[in-house]
Structures are given as C-alpha cells and as structure tokens.
C-alpha cells in the first residue's frame, strides 16, 4: 500500500514535470513514442494520397487539450478527454470535456482545454488522461490517446 502511494506520487511528479516542460512547446515525439505516451504519428489518406499526421496531448496552462497536425485538407474531431487531476485541497478531481469539431483545413487543430473543476491553482499533477481523435480522409480514422 505504501509502495503504491509512493509510486503514484512519483508518477504524478514526473508527469507534472513533463507537462511543465512542454507547456510552452509541443511534445517531443522521439521522447514520447511509447505505449500510453499521449503521442501518436501515422498516415491518413485523402483522395488516394498519403499524408502524415501527429496527434498528442498538450498542456494549456495546467489544463490539457489534444492537438492534431497534418498537411492533409481534412476535417478533424477531437473527442472528449478525461483527465484526473491531483489537487492540493480536494483530492482527485476527474473531469471530462473538450470535444471539438474542426472543418476541413490544412495545419493544426486543438480541442477545447479541460481544466480542473477547482481551478488551475489547485493542480499538483495529472494521474491519467485519455481520449480519441478522428481524421476524416478517404475513410474515418480514429486513434485512442492515453497517458
């Protein structure tokens, strides 16, 4: 039980440091291309032509949002994100939201940001986060991000 608590605290601290370091810059793909990394690279096809895309979580203040970036002229759907925040005064706070539709365009799109119910100043760390992103090319592609 004590080891589990220590592991959760250390995991939360490491995740908080990661998001603090990436809050002003995008997540580095080479560092996070792991299982449950919160980052995914792939290929979407539009009119038979392949286009690379990146999908990942990004800190926005102390909130979390998803990002999709591609040079394909496609619509995107950022599904709801579920984030569990560890707070100073309220324990764990699980929040779901952020679903956003982006009409066809080239470049980057963002979900709405999911913030702790009690405010950013209450956030110590993130215990977990997950959600889906969708690309509408020649066929609908979806990917489950989790961290």
MARTOR-850513 format. One record per residue (C-alpha): x negated, y, z negated; residue number from 1; residue in one letter. Coordinates in nm, 2 decimals. Layout:
REM MARTOR-850513
x: X | y: Y | z: Z | k: NUM | r: a $
...
//
This chain:
REM MARTOR-850513
x: 0.00 | y: 0.00 | z: 0.00 | k: 1 | r: x $
x: -0.28 | y: 0.24 | z: -0.09 | k: 2 | r: x $
x: -0.48 | y: 0.15 | z: 0.22 | k: 3 | r: x $
x: -0.17 | y: 0.21 | z: 0.43 | k: 4 | r: x $
x: -0.13 | y: 0.56 | z: 0.29 | k: 5 | r: x $
x: -0.50 | y: 0.64 | z: 0.34 | k: 6 | r: x $
x: -0.47 | y: 0.52 | z: 0.70 | k: 7 | r: x $
x: -0.16 | y: 0.73 | z: 0.76 | k: 8 | r: x $
x: -0.33 | y: 1.04 | z: 0.61 | k: 9 | r: x $
x: -0.65 | y: 0.99 | z: 0.81 | k: 10 | r: x $
x: -0.45 | y: 0.92 | z: 1.13 | k: 11 | r: x $
x: -0.24 | y: 1.24 | z: 1.07 | k: 12 | r: x $
x: -0.55 | y: 1.44 | z: 1.01 | k: 13 | r: x $
x: -0.72 | y: 1.31 | z: 1.33 | k: 14 | r: x $
x: -0.41 | y: 1.38 | z: 1.53 | k: 15 | r: x $
x: -0.38 | y: 1.73 | z: 1.39 | k: 16 | r: x $
x: -0.74 | y: 1.80 | z: 1.47 | k: 17 | r: x $
x: -0.68 | y: 1.67 | z: 1.83 | k: 18 | r: x $
x: -0.38 | y: 1.89 | z: 1.88 | k: 19 | r: x $
x: -0.55 | y: 2.19 | z: 1.72 | k: 20 | r: x $
x: -0.85 | y: 2.14 | z: 1.96 | k: 21 | r: x $
x: -0.61 | y: 2.10 | z: 2.26 | k: 22 | r: x $
x: -0.36 | y: 2.37 | z: 2.17 | k: 23 | r: x $
x: -0.54 | y: 2.63 | z: 2.39 | k: 24 | r: x $
x: -0.65 | y: 2.38 | z: 2.66 | k: 25 | r: x $
x: -0.50 | y: 2.09 | z: 2.83 | k: 26 | r: x $
x: -0.57 | y: 1.74 | z: 2.70 | k: 27 | r: x $
x: -0.88 | y: 1.58 | z: 2.85 | k: 28 | r: x $
x: -0.78 | y: 1.28 | z: 3.05 | k: 29 | r: x $
x: -1.10 | y: 1.09 | z: 3.00 | k: 30 | r: x $
x: -1.08 | y: 1.11 | z: 2.62 | k: 31 | r: x $
x: -0.72 | y: 1.00 | z: 2.60 | k: 32 | r: x $
x: -0.67 | y: 0.74 | z: 2.88 | k: 33 | r: x $
x: -0.59 | y: 0.47 | z: 2.62 | k: 34 | r: x $
x: -0.28 | y: 0.27 | z: 2.52 | k: 35 | r: x $
x: -0.04 | y: 0.51 | z: 2.34 | k: 36 | r: x $
x: -0.26 | y: 0.80 | z: 2.43 | k: 37 | r: x $
x: 0.01 | y: 1.05 | z: 2.52 | k: 38 | r: x $
x: -0.16 | y: 1.09 | z: 2.87 | k: 39 | r: x $
x: -0.09 | y: 0.92 | z: 3.20 | k: 40 | r: x $
x: -0.22 | y: 0.96 | z: 3.55 | k: 41 | r: x $
x: -0.06 | y: 0.80 | z: 3.85 | k: 42 | r: x $
x: 0.07 | y: 0.84 | z: 4.21 | k: 43 | r: x $
x: 0.41 | y: 0.95 | z: 4.33 | k: 44 | r: x $
x: 0.52 | y: 0.91 | z: 4.69 | k: 45 | r: x $
x: 0.70 | y: 1.19 | z: 4.87 | k: 46 | r: x $
x: 0.80 | y: 1.14 | z: 5.24 | k: 47 | r: x $
x: 0.57 | y: 0.84 | z: 5.25 | k: 48 | r: x $
x: 0.26 | y: 1.04 | z: 5.14 | k: 49 | r: x $
x: 0.09 | y: 0.97 | z: 4.81 | k: 50 | r: x $
x: 0.03 | y: 1.25 | z: 4.55 | k: 51 | r: x $
x: -0.15 | y: 1.22 | z: 4.22 | k: 52 | r: x $
x: 0.02 | y: 1.34 | z: 3.90 | k: 53 | r: x $
x: -0.07 | y: 1.39 | z: 3.54 | k: 54 | r: x $
x: 0.18 | y: 1.36 | z: 3.25 | k: 55 | r: x $
x: 0.09 | y: 1.43 | z: 2.89 | k: 56 | r: x $
x: 0.18 | y: 1.58 | z: 2.56 | k: 57 | r: x $
x: 0.06 | y: 1.93 | z: 2.48 | k: 58 | r: x $
x: 0.06 | y: 2.13 | z: 2.16 | k: 59 | r: x $
x: 0.25 | y: 2.46 | z: 2.19 | k: 60 | r: x $
x: 0.17 | y: 2.63 | z: 1.86 | k: 61 | r: x $
x: 0.25 | y: 2.35 | z: 1.62 | k: 62 | r: x $
x: 0.53 | y: 2.22 | z: 1.84 | k: 63 | r: x $
x: 0.50 | y: 1.95 | z: 2.10 | k: 64 | r: x $
x: 0.60 | y: 1.96 | z: 2.47 | k: 65 | r: x $
x: 0.54 | y: 1.74 | z: 2.77 | k: 66 | r: x $
x: 0.36 | y: 1.86 | z: 3.09 | k: 67 | r: x $
x: 0.38 | y: 1.72 | z: 3.44 | k: 68 | r: x $
x: 0.14 | y: 1.84 | z: 3.71 | k: 69 | r: x $
x: 0.14 | y: 1.73 | z: 4.07 | k: 70 | r: x $
x: 0.09 | y: 1.88 | z: 4.42 | k: 71 | r: x $
x: 0.40 | y: 1.69 | z: 4.55 | k: 72 | r: x $
x: 0.71 | y: 1.91 | z: 4.61 | k: 73 | r: x $
x: 0.94 | y: 1.70 | z: 4.38 | k: 74 | r: x $
x: 1.19 | y: 1.76 | z: 4.11 | k: 75 | r: x $
x: 1.10 | y: 1.66 | z: 3.76 | k: 76 | r: x $
x: 1.29 | y: 1.56 | z: 3.44 | k: 77 | r: x $
x: 1.13 | y: 1.59 | z: 3.10 | k: 78 | r: x $
x: 1.33 | y: 1.36 | z: 2.88 | k: 79 | r: x $
x: 1.39 | y: 1.42 | z: 2.51 | k: 80 | r: x $
x: 1.08 | y: 1.40 | z: 2.30 | k: 81 | r: x $
x: 1.09 | y: 1.26 | z: 1.94 | k: 82 | r: x $
x: 0.83 | y: 1.39 | z: 1.71 | k: 83 | r: x $
x: 0.78 | y: 1.30 | z: 1.34 | k: 84 | r: x $
x: 0.61 | y: 1.59 | z: 1.16 | k: 85 | r: x $
x: 0.44 | y: 1.55 | z: 0.82 | k: 86 | r: x $
x: 0.53 | y: 1.87 | z: 0.62 | k: 87 | r: x $
x: 0.39 | y: 2.04 | z: 0.31 | k: 88 | r: x $
x: 0.72 | y: 2.06 | z: 0.12 | k: 89 | r: x $
x: 0.98 | y: 1.84 | z: 0.29 | k: 90 | r: x $
x: 0.81 | y: 1.51 | z: 0.36 | k: 91 | r: x $
x: 0.85 | y: 1.36 | z: 0.70 | k: 92 | r: x $
x: 1.07 | y: 1.55 | z: 0.95 | k: 93 | r: x $
x: 1.18 | y: 1.37 | z: 1.27 | k: 94 | r: x $
x: 1.31 | y: 1.60 | z: 1.55 | k: 95 | r: x $
x: 1.43 | y: 1.51 | z: 1.89 | k: 96 | r: x $
x: 1.48 | y: 1.75 | z: 2.18 | k: 97 | r: x $
x: 1.30 | y: 1.92 | z: 2.47 | k: 98 | r: x $
x: 1.48 | y: 1.77 | z: 2.76 | k: 99 | r: x $
x: 1.43 | y: 2.00 | z: 3.07 | k: 100 | r: x $
x: 1.50 | y: 1.96 | z: 3.44 | k: 101 | r: x $
x: 1.27 | y: 2.13 | z: 3.69 | k: 102 | r: x $
x: 1.39 | y: 2.18 | z: 4.05 | k: 103 | r: x $
x: 1.16 | y: 2.07 | z: 4.33 | k: 104 | r: x $
x: 0.83 | y: 2.26 | z: 4.33 | k: 105 | r: x $
x: 0.46 | y: 2.22 | z: 4.35 | k: 106 | r: x $
x: 0.24 | y: 2.25 | z: 4.04 | k: 107 | r: x $
x: 0.31 | y: 2.22 | z: 3.67 | k: 108 | r: x $
x: 0.63 | y: 2.19 | z: 3.47 | k: 109 | r: x $
x: 0.69 | y: 2.19 | z: 3.10 | k: 110 | r: x $
x: 0.96 | y: 2.05 | z: 2.87 | k: 111 | r: x $
x: 1.11 | y: 2.27 | z: 2.60 | k: 112 | r: x $
x: 0.90 | y: 2.26 | z: 2.29 | k: 113 | r: x $
x: 1.01 | y: 2.05 | z: 1.99 | k: 114 | r: x $
x: 0.94 | y: 2.23 | z: 1.66 | k: 115 | r: x $
x: 0.96 | y: 2.11 | z: 1.31 | k: 116 | r: x $
x: 1.31 | y: 2.19 | z: 1.16 | k: 117 | r: x $
x: 1.14 | y: 2.37 | z: 0.87 | k: 118 | r: x $
x: 0.91 | y: 2.58 | z: 1.08 | k: 119 | r: x $
x: 0.56 | y: 2.56 | z: 1.22 | k: 120 | r: x $
x: 0.41 | y: 2.68 | z: 0.89 | k: 121 | r: x $
x: 0.53 | y: 2.36 | z: 0.72 | k: 122 | r: x $
x: 0.35 | y: 2.13 | z: 0.97 | k: 123 | r: x $
x: 0.05 | y: 1.94 | z: 0.83 | k: 124 | r: x $
x: 0.02 | y: 1.67 | z: 1.10 | k: 125 | r: x $
x: 0.21 | y: 1.46 | z: 1.35 | k: 126 | r: x $
x: 0.28 | y: 1.10 | z: 1.27 | k: 127 | r: x $
x: 0.41 | y: 1.00 | z: 1.61 | k: 128 | r: x $
x: 0.57 | y: 1.13 | z: 1.93 | k: 129 | r: x $
x: 0.73 | y: 0.96 | z: 2.23 | k: 130 | r: x $
x: 0.95 | y: 1.04 | z: 2.53 | k: 131 | r: x $
x: 1.00 | y: 0.99 | z: 2.90 | k: 132 | r: x $
x: 0.90 | y: 1.19 | z: 3.21 | k: 133 | r: x $
x: 1.06 | y: 1.14 | z: 3.55 | k: 134 | r: x $
x: 0.94 | y: 1.23 | z: 3.90 | k: 135 | r: x $
x: 1.19 | y: 1.23 | z: 4.19 | k: 136 | r: x $
x: 0.99 | y: 1.15 | z: 4.50 | k: 137 | r: x $
x: 1.08 | y: 0.88 | z: 4.76 | k: 138 | r: x $
x: 1.21 | y: 0.69 | z: 4.46 | k: 139 | r: x $
x: 1.26 | y: 0.78 | z: 4.09 | k: 140 | r: x $
x: 0.95 | y: 0.72 | z: 3.89 | k: 141 | r: x $
x: 0.96 | y: 0.73 | z: 3.51 | k: 142 | r: x $
x: 0.69 | y: 0.69 | z: 3.25 | k: 143 | r: x $
x: 0.71 | y: 0.64 | z: 2.87 | k: 144 | r: x $
x: 0.46 | y: 0.86 | z: 2.69 | k: 145 | r: x $
x: 0.38 | y: 0.79 | z: 2.32 | k: 146 | r: x $
x: 0.11 | y: 0.88 | z: 2.07 | k: 147 | r: x $
//
